[in-house]
């Protein structure tokens, strides 16, 4: 099953974010009812608003990935939205919280 959302270059940032929120809060719920909560999915662009990205994107590997990241990047120099360790940064990835 494929679900898509689209917008043109004149769409406001607020409307783009609303589309992502609608997908996460409404459409994923419907998909989980059809396929089951643990059916899995693929998105060509990760939802940076995913509340439980550690589990959804990395599953049982997150704790080990955090250890590895700390070993090679103890100061969190390399970060990416919804990436390992990103929860230690503000929403924009500019400041540690």
Chimera marker file (.cmm) of the C-alpha trace (Angstrom):
<marker_set name="trace">
<marker id="1" x="0.000" y="0.000" z="0.000" r="1" g="1" b="0" radius="0.5"/>
<marker id="2" x="1.288" y="3.440" z="-0.872" r="1" g="1" b="0" radius="0.5"/>
<marker id="3" x="0.171" y="6.746" z="0.558" r="1" g="1" b="0" radius="0.5"/>
<marker id="4" x="1.513" y="9.970" z="-0.858" r="1" g="1" b="0" radius="0.5"/>
<marker id="5" x="1.289" y="13.638" z="-0.062" r="1" g="1" b="0" radius="0.5"/>
<marker id="6" x="2.343" y="16.422" z="-2.319" r="1" g="1" b="0" radius="0.5"/>
<marker id="7" x="2.550" y="20.174" z="-2.471" r="1" g="1" b="0" radius="0.5"/>
<marker id="8" x="3.909" y="22.831" z="-4.773" r="1" g="1" b="0" radius="0.5"/>
<marker id="9" x="6.633" y="25.366" z="-4.116" r="1" g="1" b="0" radius="0.5"/>
<marker id="10" x="4.143" y="28.026" z="-3.006" r="1" g="1" b="0" radius="0.5"/>
<marker id="11" x="2.789" y="25.864" z="-0.159" r="1" g="1" b="0" radius="0.5"/>
<marker id="12" x="3.547" y="27.401" z="3.217" r="1" g="1" b="0" radius="0.5"/>
<marker id="13" x="5.862" y="25.695" z="5.682" r="1" g="1" b="0" radius="0.5"/>
<marker id="14" x="2.942" y="25.482" z="8.108" r="1" g="1" b="0" radius="0.5"/>
<marker id="15" x="0.845" y="23.616" z="5.525" r="1" g="1" b="0" radius="0.5"/>
<marker id="16" x="3.696" y="21.201" z="4.742" r="1" g="1" b="0" radius="0.5"/>
<marker id="17" x="4.131" y="20.488" z="8.450" r="1" g="1" b="0" radius="0.5"/>
<marker id="18" x="0.368" y="20.035" z="8.801" r="1" g="1" b="0" radius="0.5"/>
<marker id="19" x="0.444" y="17.406" z="6.049" r="1" g="1" b="0" radius="0.5"/>
<marker id="20" x="3.173" y="15.533" z="7.922" r="1" g="1" b="0" radius="0.5"/>
<marker id="21" x="1.280" y="15.779" z="11.177" r="1" g="1" b="0" radius="0.5"/>
<marker id="22" x="-1.931" y="14.568" z="9.490" r="1" g="1" b="0" radius="0.5"/>
<marker id="23" x="-0.052" y="11.576" z="8.091" r="1" g="1" b="0" radius="0.5"/>
<marker id="24" x="1.441" y="10.698" z="11.480" r="1" g="1" b="0" radius="0.5"/>
<marker id="25" x="-1.690" y="11.280" z="13.549" r="1" g="1" b="0" radius="0.5"/>
<marker id="26" x="-4.423" y="10.077" z="11.178" r="1" g="1" b="0" radius="0.5"/>
<marker id="27" x="-3.190" y="8.017" z="8.251" r="1" g="1" b="0" radius="0.5"/>
<marker id="28" x="-0.645" y="5.880" z="10.115" r="1" g="1" b="0" radius="0.5"/>
<marker id="29" x="-3.393" y="4.903" z="12.561" r="1" g="1" b="0" radius="0.5"/>
<marker id="30" x="-5.508" y="3.653" z="9.663" r="1" g="1" b="0" radius="0.5"/>
<marker id="31" x="-2.554" y="1.765" z="8.153" r="1" g="1" b="0" radius="0.5"/>
<marker id="32" x="-1.810" y="0.092" z="11.483" r="1" g="1" b="0" radius="0.5"/>
<marker id="33" x="-5.427" y="-1.087" z="11.720" r="1" g="1" b="0" radius="0.5"/>
<marker id="34" x="-5.117" y="-2.656" z="8.277" r="1" g="1" b="0" radius="0.5"/>
<marker id="35" x="-1.618" y="-4.146" z="8.519" r="1" g="1" b="0" radius="0.5"/>
<marker id="36" x="-1.017" y="-4.411" z="12.256" r="1" g="1" b="0" radius="0.5"/>
<marker id="37" x="1.137" y="-2.246" z="14.486" r="1" g="1" b="0" radius="0.5"/>
<marker id="38" x="4.355" y="-4.158" z="13.761" r="1" g="1" b="0" radius="0.5"/>
<marker id="39" x="3.960" y="-4.589" z="10.005" r="1" g="1" b="0" radius="0.5"/>
<marker id="40" x="6.785" y="-2.188" z="9.173" r="1" g="1" b="0" radius="0.5"/>
<marker id="41" x="7.009" y="0.560" z="6.633" r="1" g="1" b="0" radius="0.5"/>
<marker id="42" x="9.336" y="2.444" z="4.374" r="1" g="1" b="0" radius="0.5"/>
<marker id="43" x="9.325" y="6.137" z="3.718" r="1" g="1" b="0" radius="0.5"/>
<marker id="44" x="11.689" y="7.797" z="1.324" r="1" g="1" b="0" radius="0.5"/>
<marker id="45" x="11.883" y="10.657" z="3.776" r="1" g="1" b="0" radius="0.5"/>
<marker id="46" x="11.776" y="9.955" z="7.485" r="1" g="1" b="0" radius="0.5"/>
<marker id="47" x="9.164" y="11.823" z="9.459" r="1" g="1" b="0" radius="0.5"/>
<marker id="48" x="11.261" y="14.184" z="11.556" r="1" g="1" b="0" radius="0.5"/>
<marker id="49" x="8.188" y="14.727" z="13.736" r="1" g="1" b="0" radius="0.5"/>
<marker id="50" x="7.965" y="11.039" z="14.655" r="1" g="1" b="0" radius="0.5"/>
<marker id="51" x="7.520" y="11.033" z="18.430" r="1" g="1" b="0" radius="0.5"/>
<marker id="52" x="9.014" y="7.582" z="18.977" r="1" g="1" b="0" radius="0.5"/>
<marker id="53" x="11.709" y="7.694" z="16.284" r="1" g="1" b="0" radius="0.5"/>
<marker id="54" x="14.138" y="5.687" z="18.407" r="1" g="1" b="0" radius="0.5"/>
<marker id="55" x="11.853" y="2.648" z="18.307" r="1" g="1" b="0" radius="0.5"/>
<marker id="56" x="10.183" y="3.233" z="14.946" r="1" g="1" b="0" radius="0.5"/>
<marker id="57" x="13.393" y="3.839" z="12.967" r="1" g="1" b="0" radius="0.5"/>
<marker id="58" x="15.937" y="1.777" z="14.922" r="1" g="1" b="0" radius="0.5"/>
<marker id="59" x="13.945" y="-0.828" z="16.842" r="1" g="1" b="0" radius="0.5"/>
<marker id="60" x="15.878" y="-2.797" z="19.462" r="1" g="1" b="0" radius="0.5"/>
<marker id="61" x="19.200" y="-1.480" z="18.097" r="1" g="1" b="0" radius="0.5"/>
<marker id="62" x="18.912" y="2.072" z="19.415" r="1" g="1" b="0" radius="0.5"/>
<marker id="63" x="20.720" y="1.521" z="22.730" r="1" g="1" b="0" radius="0.5"/>
<marker id="64" x="23.671" y="-0.137" z="20.998" r="1" g="1" b="0" radius="0.5"/>
<marker id="65" x="23.772" y="2.521" z="18.292" r="1" g="1" b="0" radius="0.5"/>
<marker id="66" x="23.852" y="5.170" z="21.032" r="1" g="1" b="0" radius="0.5"/>
<marker id="67" x="26.867" y="3.447" z="22.601" r="1" g="1" b="0" radius="0.5"/>
<marker id="68" x="28.651" y="3.340" z="19.253" r="1" g="1" b="0" radius="0.5"/>
<marker id="69" x="27.862" y="6.982" z="18.546" r="1" g="1" b="0" radius="0.5"/>
<marker id="70" x="29.193" y="8.005" z="21.946" r="1" g="1" b="0" radius="0.5"/>
<marker id="71" x="32.388" y="6.028" z="21.310" r="1" g="1" b="0" radius="0.5"/>
<marker id="72" x="33.122" y="7.719" z="17.970" r="1" g="1" b="0" radius="0.5"/>
<marker id="73" x="31.351" y="11.068" z="18.470" r="1" g="1" b="0" radius="0.5"/>
<marker id="74" x="31.369" y="11.784" z="22.225" r="1" g="1" b="0" radius="0.5"/>
<marker id="75" x="30.599" y="15.496" z="21.722" r="1" g="1" b="0" radius="0.5"/>
<marker id="76" x="27.675" y="14.929" z="19.329" r="1" g="1" b="0" radius="0.5"/>
<marker id="77" x="29.416" y="16.855" z="16.576" r="1" g="1" b="0" radius="0.5"/>
<marker id="78" x="27.490" y="14.944" z="13.901" r="1" g="1" b="0" radius="0.5"/>
<marker id="79" x="23.718" y="15.079" z="14.258" r="1" g="1" b="0" radius="0.5"/>
<marker id="80" x="20.745" y="14.646" z="11.982" r="1" g="1" b="0" radius="0.5"/>
<marker id="81" x="17.033" y="15.074" z="12.648" r="1" g="1" b="0" radius="0.5"/>
<marker id="82" x="15.543" y="11.894" z="14.124" r="1" g="1" b="0" radius="0.5"/>
<marker id="83" x="19.035" y="10.398" z="14.163" r="1" g="1" b="0" radius="0.5"/>
<marker id="84" x="20.828" y="8.637" z="16.975" r="1" g="1" b="0" radius="0.5"/>
<marker id="85" x="21.340" y="11.155" z="19.774" r="1" g="1" b="0" radius="0.5"/>
<marker id="86" x="19.213" y="13.888" z="18.209" r="1" g="1" b="0" radius="0.5"/>
<marker id="87" x="16.909" y="13.863" z="21.225" r="1" g="1" b="0" radius="0.5"/>
<marker id="88" x="19.749" y="15.597" z="23.095" r="1" g="1" b="0" radius="0.5"/>
<marker id="89" x="19.376" y="18.637" z="20.803" r="1" g="1" b="0" radius="0.5"/>
<marker id="90" x="16.641" y="21.223" z="20.304" r="1" g="1" b="0" radius="0.5"/>
<marker id="91" x="14.099" y="20.730" z="17.515" r="1" g="1" b="0" radius="0.5"/>
<marker id="92" x="16.228" y="22.671" z="15.020" r="1" g="1" b="0" radius="0.5"/>
<marker id="93" x="19.446" y="20.824" z="15.892" r="1" g="1" b="0" radius="0.5"/>
<marker id="94" x="21.172" y="24.037" z="16.934" r="1" g="1" b="0" radius="0.5"/>
<marker id="95" x="21.604" y="23.694" z="20.698" r="1" g="1" b="0" radius="0.5"/>
<marker id="96" x="21.957" y="20.846" z="23.162" r="1" g="1" b="0" radius="0.5"/>
<marker id="97" x="19.109" y="20.630" z="25.669" r="1" g="1" b="0" radius="0.5"/>
<link id1="1" id2="2" r="1" g="1" b="0" radius="0.2"/>
<link id1="2" id2="3" r="1" g="1" b="0" radius="0.2"/>
<link id1="3" id2="4" r="1" g="1" b="0" radius="0.2"/>
<link id1="4" id2="5" r="1" g="1" b="0" radius="0.2"/>
<link id1="5" id2="6" r="1" g="1" b="0" radius="0.2"/>
<link id1="6" id2="7" r="1" g="1" b="0" radius="0.2"/>
<link id1="7" id2="8" r="1" g="1" b="0" radius="0.2"/>
<link id1="8" id2="9" r="1" g="1" b="0" radius="0.2"/>
<link id1="9" id2="10" r="1" g="1" b="0" radius="0.2"/>
<link id1="10" id2="11" r="1" g="1" b="0" radius="0.2"/>
<link id1="11" id2="12" r="1" g="1" b="0" radius="0.2"/>
<link id1="12" id2="13" r="1" g="1" b="0" radius="0.2"/>
<link id1="13" id2="14" r="1" g="1" b="0" radius="0.2"/>
<link id1="14" id2="15" r="1" g="1" b="0" radius="0.2"/>
<link id1="15" id2="16" r="1" g="1" b="0" radius="0.2"/>
<link id1="16" id2="17" r="1" g="1" b="0" radius="0.2"/>
<link id1="17" id2="18" r="1" g="1" b="0" radius="0.2"/>
<link id1="18" id2="19" r="1" g="1" b="0" radius="0.2"/>
<link id1="19" id2="20" r="1" g="1" b="0" radius="0.2"/>
<link id1="20" id2="21" r="1" g="1" b="0" radius="0.2"/>
<link id1="21" id2="22" r="1" g="1" b="0" radius="0.2"/>
<link id1="22" id2="23" r="1" g="1" b="0" radius="0.2"/>
<link id1="23" id2="24" r="1" g="1" b="0" radius="0.2"/>
<link id1="24" id2="25" r="1" g="1" b="0" radius="0.2"/>
<link id1="25" id2="26" r="1" g="1" b="0" radius="0.2"/>
<link id1="26" id2="27" r="1" g="1" b="0" radius="0.2"/>
<link id1="27" id2="28" r="1" g="1" b="0" radius="0.2"/>
<link id1="28" id2="29" r="1" g="1" b="0" radius="0.2"/>
<link id1="29" id2="30" r="1" g="1" b="0" radius="0.2"/>
<link id1="30" id2="31" r="1" g="1" b="0" radius="0.2"/>
<link id1="31" id2="32" r="1" g="1" b="0" radius="0.2"/>
<link id1="32" id2="33" r="1" g="1" b="0" radius="0.2"/>
<link id1="33" id2="34" r="1" g="1" b="0" radius="0.2"/>
<link id1="34" id2="35" r="1" g="1" b="0" radius="0.2"/>
<link id1="35" id2="36" r="1" g="1" b="0" radius="0.2"/>
<link id1="36" id2="37" r="1" g="1" b="0" radius="0.2"/>
<link id1="37" id2="38" r="1" g="1" b="0" radius="0.2"/>
<link id1="38" id2="39" r="1" g="1" b="0" radius="0.2"/>
<link id1="39" id2="40" r="1" g="1" b="0" radius="0.2"/>
<link id1="40" id2="41" r="1" g="1" b="0" radius="0.2"/>
<link id1="41" id2="42" r="1" g="1" b="0" radius="0.2"/>
<link id1="42" id2="43" r="1" g="1" b="0" radius="0.2"/>
<link id1="43" id2="44" r="1" g="1" b="0" radius="0.2"/>
<link id1="44" id2="45" r="1" g="1" b="0" radius="0.2"/>
<link id1="45" id2="46" r="1" g="1" b="0" radius="0.2"/>
<link id1="46" id2="47" r="1" g="1" b="0" radius="0.2"/>
<link id1="47" id2="48" r="1" g="1" b="0" radius="0.2"/>
<link id1="48" id2="49" r="1" g="1" b="0" radius="0.2"/>
<link id1="49" id2="50" r="1" g="1" b="0" radius="0.2"/>
<link id1="50" id2="51" r="1" g="1" b="0" radius="0.2"/>
<link id1="51" id2="52" r="1" g="1" b="0" radius="0.2"/>
<link id1="52" id2="53" r="1" g="1" b="0" radius="0.2"/>
<link id1="53" id2="54" r="1" g="1" b="0" radius="0.2"/>
<link id1="54" id2="55" r="1" g="1" b="0" radius="0.2"/>
<link id1="55" id2="56" r="1" g="1" b="0" radius="0.2"/>
<link id1="56" id2="57" r="1" g="1" b="0" radius="0.2"/>
<link id1="57" id2="58" r="1" g="1" b="0" radius="0.2"/>
<link id1="58" id2="59" r="1" g="1" b="0" radius="0.2"/>
<link id1="59" id2="60" r="1" g="1" b="0" radius="0.2"/>
<link id1="60" id2="61" r="1" g="1" b="0" radius="0.2"/>
<link id1="61" id2="62" r="1" g="1" b="0" radius="0.2"/>
<link id1="62" id2="63" r="1" g="1" b="0" radius="0.2"/>
<link id1="63" id2="64" r="1" g="1" b="0" radius="0.2"/>
<link id1="64" id2="65" r="1" g="1" b="0" radius="0.2"/>
<link id1="65" id2="66" r="1" g="1" b="0" radius="0.2"/>
<link id1="66" id2="67" r="1" g="1" b="0" radius="0.2"/>
<link id1="67" id2="68" r="1" g="1" b="0" radius="0.2"/>
<link id1="68" id2="69" r="1" g="1" b="0" radius="0.2"/>
<link id1="69" id2="70" r="1" g="1" b="0" radius="0.2"/>
<link id1="70" id2="71" r="1" g="1" b="0" radius="0.2"/>
<link id1="71" id2="72" r="1" g="1" b="0" radius="0.2"/>
<link id1="72" id2="73" r="1" g="1" b="0" radius="0.2"/>
<link id1="73" id2="74" r="1" g="1" b="0" radius="0.2"/>
<link id1="74" id2="75" r="1" g="1" b="0" radius="0.2"/>
<link id1="75" id2="76" r="1" g="1" b="0" radius="0.2"/>
<link id1="76" id2="77" r="1" g="1" b="0" radius="0.2"/>
<link id1="77" id2="78" r="1" g="1" b="0" radius="0.2"/>
<link id1="78" id2="79" r="1" g="1" b="0" radius="0.2"/>
<link id1="79" id2="80" r="1" g="1" b="0" radius="0.2"/>
<link id1="80" id2="81" r="1" g="1" b="0" radius="0.2"/>
<link id1="81" id2="82" r="1" g="1" b="0" radius="0.2"/>
<link id1="82" id2="83" r="1" g="1" b="0" radius="0.2"/>
<link id1="83" id2="84" r="1" g="1" b="0" radius="0.2"/>
<link id1="84" id2="85" r="1" g="1" b="0" radius="0.2"/>
<link id1="85" id2="86" r="1" g="1" b="0" radius="0.2"/>
<link id1="86" id2="87" r="1" g="1" b="0" radius="0.2"/>
<link id1="87" id2="88" r="1" g="1" b="0" radius="0.2"/>
<link id1="88" id2="89" r="1" g="1" b="0" radius="0.2"/>
<link id1="89" id2="90" r="1" g="1" b="0" radius="0.2"/>
<link id1="90" id2="91" r="1" g="1" b="0" radius="0.2"/>
<link id1="91" id2="92" r="1" g="1" b="0" radius="0.2"/>
<link id1="92" id2="93" r="1" g="1" b="0" radius="0.2"/>
<link id1="93" id2="94" r="1" g="1" b="0" radius="0.2"/>
<link id1="94" id2="95" r="1" g="1" b="0" radius="0.2"/>
<link id1="95" id2="96" r="1" g="1" b="0" radius="0.2"/>
<link id1="96" id2="97" r="1" g="1" b="0" radius="0.2"/>
</marker_set>
